[in-house]
Amino acid sequence: MLDHLGIAVKDPQKSKEFYLKALKPLGYGIVMEFETAVGFGPKGKPAFWVAPGNASGPIHLAFIAADRSQVDAFYEAAIQAGGRDNGKPGIRAHYHPDYYGAFVFDLDGNNIEAVCHKPA
């Protein structure tokens, strides 16, 4: 449905470093960079952007994980990069029986998630 998404961040350099580490386990890297914006994505196409600005409030972003081990790796990488726990990796059966996700607050308080919808 969406082609790409961008968010405003307080400190673009710190957010760049955070997301570079947090999204690496999901196969995302920096694919495009301008003076004031950084685009992350898989395979050369930016799907997620960070740029300086005034955030309109915390938002929730969910990134697709290929399997549950990627969700686990995302969580560990995001915490080590300075994120704060908002839900350790695990099944969220209230969404559906195979919903496996992990939640972390980024440096600006946004709730970022990695989720896998496949069975174990």
Secondary structure, DSSP 8 states (H G I E B T S, - for coil): --S-EEEEES-HHHHHHHHHHHHGGGT-EEEEE-SS-EEEESTT---EEEEES--SS--EEEEE-SSHHHHHHHHHHHHHTT-EEEEEEEE-TTT-TT-EEEEEE-TTS-EEEEEE-S--
